[in-house]
Amino acid sequence: MSSHYEKYKETIKRVFKRNYRKRTIWVNEYLSDKFCTYCGESENACLQFHPHEKEIRRTTRKKGLNEEARRDILKLMKTSKIVCANCYLKLENEIIEDLPI
């Protein structure tokens, strides 16, 4: 392990965590005025992007916060329906009908 990393190990970890939180907050802020397409649920913690939830969350964690890095994520968000976790499961199990975007 390099001496530079050893010297700044804690700072590197702190910056990484701070940036990770900022990316997570950005997605939650996007959902702040949204609600479930099916039942109207508006609690951020419950809302997901159907069908791209996993890809959006995974990509958000990896990419930066600048406009260029967000472009692909925004495209996925705009082609997704906002649904609550409960309705997401119902859609995945074909209990409710998938509506066009």
Residue pairs with C-beta under 8 A, 6 or more apart in sequence:
5 12
19 64
19 65
20 61
22 65
23 60
23 61
23 63
23 65
24 60
24 61
26 60
26 65
26 70
27 56
27 57
27 60
28 44
30 77
31 44
31 47
31 82
32 44
34 42
34 47
34 82
35 41
35 42
35 47
35 82
36 42
36 46
36 47
36 82
36 83
36 84
36 87
37 81
37 82
37 83
37 87
37 99
38 83
38 84
38 87
38 90
38 96
38 99
39 84
39 86
39 87
41 47
41 84
41 86
41 87
43 84
46 84
46 85
46 86
47 82
47 83
47 84
47 85
48 82
48 83
48 84
48 85
48 88
49 56
49 76
49 77
49 80
49 81
49 82
49 83
50 80
50 81
50 82
50 83
50 88
50 91
51 80
51 91
52 76
52 77
52 79
52 80
53 80
53 88
55 76
56 73
56 76
56 77
56 80
59 72
59 73
59 76
60 73
63 69
63 70
63 72
63 73
79 101
80 101
81 99
81 101
83 91
87 96
89 95
90 96
91 98
